[in-house]
Amino acid sequence: MYSFPEEGKAVKEILEEIYAMRKGDPSTEEGTILGTMITTPHDLAIKVMEVYAASTLSDPYIFENAYKIEREVISMISDLLGGSDIVGSFTSGGSEANMLGAYMLRKISGKKYVIAPKTAHFSFIKAENLGIIRLKFAEVDEKLRVVPESVERLIDDDTAGIIGVAVNTDAGTVDPIEELAEIAQQYDLHIYVDAALGGLLLPFMKILGRKIPRFDFSLERVVGIGVDPHKFGLVPPPAGMFLFREWLSDKIAFEAPYYIGGKQFTLTSTRPAWPPIAFWAVINALGKRGFVRLTEKCLRVTSYARKRIEEEGFEVPIEPETIIVNIRVKNPRKVAMDLKRKHGISIGFSQRLSSLRLVVMPHVNEEAIERLLTSLKKVLDERE
Ligand SMILES: Cc1ncc(COP(=O)(O)O)c(C=O)c1O
């Protein structure tokens, strides 16, 4: 139990405490954070956080320049994702965007049952627990991509819409959204795509010549997409985006009675202004070419990881298609805990694949992979 201090302390003393505390936690630069989708933020993004610390986006009419930049970023990302009639808002991340996407499908249809791949992110289950939608789970194939026939079989008179994922959390593979769009067209349904990670990765992979299935607003039935600048956009969290077709604005607006703008499109009411501006700064600093280079580097390290994992005698259960590599182990949660406790390495895991899950974000390099493999072998040897 802590009590609220009676008196304030000197700033210097407090800062010393904070720096000491920070030293005890890992940092992305050390190469020990290997299972999350955050990465080292761009310096400019950190600068913007400070400059715009006290500005908000709760109402377009308070910090008008900040709001204008949010519009500009939304327009740029919509363009990247094949859309011209797109609006949207920055959110606290992919989970909030997914909840809004689920809400959107319900509001379009007036129905509650949304069909999602059974590997969809747990934020959709949160949406169900909060009463926003009800879920029906469709089967996935051996690469954890949703099976279109399974989606079609679940459609009935109560279906509100379809969720597709590009790319999924466990394996980094992409649902066949184009085929889902054909089904949606046939049954007059709409699609929300969770592109929390893929939205800022797949377009650059495509520029690099990789074969990327269509997943974005170029498909008419895709009416909303969630994308996270705090994943592959080099912006510190919380920074997500919920993008949707303009014709939906009136349907999914929430009343904001004490603001001049009078409406909002997010779950949170007071939104920080720095995330879109930080992302705008990063986009302008890197340009498409910079993001392509970043993507290329991550794909190269991913191939390295995949090769080295197999050379060390481990199984990679699903061929990596993006930047996620799985390493088959027994009791993955326990192994992940041992790696953290004994070697200071944080890695994700997938119960479904019985694997450790490595996410090759921009801060992950070959040395980090080697350290992981050495530590993993030690952990497994000790357990035998
Ligand atoms: C596919 C996908 N969607 C949504 C999310 C949730 O994003 P956030 O943690 O920003 O809420 C994640 C997180 O890893 C994800 O992988």
The ligand as an ORCA input file, in Angstrom:
! r2SCAN-3c Opt
* xyz 0 1
  C      -3.176     -8.420    -35.691
  C      -3.235     -7.568    -34.454
  N      -4.316     -6.818    -34.230
  C      -4.429     -6.051    -33.133
  C      -3.426     -5.988    -32.196
  C      -3.602     -5.173    -30.955
  O      -2.922     -3.985    -31.034
  P      -2.689     -3.083    -29.742
  O      -1.806     -3.863    -28.849
  O      -2.079     -1.865    -30.326
  O      -4.016     -2.813    -29.130
  C      -2.276     -6.756    -32.386
  C      -1.199     -6.732    -31.408
  O      -0.206     -7.380    -31.500
  C      -2.178     -7.576    -33.537
  O      -1.122     -8.360    -33.761
*
